[in-house]
């Protein structure tokens, strides 16, 4: 019992509860201290994220050897298909459900958070997408040229990143999540805006679980392995994603969860989990598809026509592959689609950003948890196509 209470999931849940309560009662002068602390912790986590991407993907590609290019293509394909089908599921559901929902006319105004009095900035050495591109190119080129020195350096760098994860990220995560929810509670995101679109949010969350179920059933059927051997370990990753609202910031915990599964190959975990954290955003895509239809109904009193929505879904799934795994990354990357394809004006775009932020944590949790299913598919593919298993021993 003591071990359960001191476990990472328990600490994360406690952080969420304490954060919500603090946000309801703390005065502005206390928030003036909490806001900069939260921002600094977030900056530290975000700074480390590109290092995690490089530290896992590049060495994993080198360990895949001649199969690296093939596995990368498979990963991109299944990530796109998952996001596209999730968007189409949301589209079909929205066409039937949204016309009968009691839609609201506008969102309530949020309470303004105190300014960050420190303003400390810890910029990343490179963006997450740059780190992803760098990892893929360095890994593939090391394989093509058979550069033993670079392969050794990448392996040692991976060990260094593992220590950073276990000694820095994991200890500060509960504090960061606590202060994040303090801010959400203080500014009214939880207490004011949520009721306006509560019906839509509940429907979307149900959709997340339906899609995660589909992914794991397909993964289990394809790989011939029990998907519950993956799902049962993903609780901490799901909770962390809810708290951080970022696939990238949850990466360290997702890796730890996946490593506990007895049916996932270690080499596929090290390759797939960091990659999917940046290119597989099925939950966010599902959510955005449903919410653009809600906003269209609220502001313009009509749903977009079906052909426009199908085009939107096809393009959104592509944009999601390149969207940053940070809070609101998917909707920010696709603003051009929202205005160009759907024709939303400034008011529609603003409302879309607001309501997307309400559930962003749950969409991210769906993204992260779905990555386990796609990694199971990769494991099945590797075994079916005789991709030699690499002897990797990494403990998180």
Beta strands, then each sheet from edge to edge (+ up, - down):
end
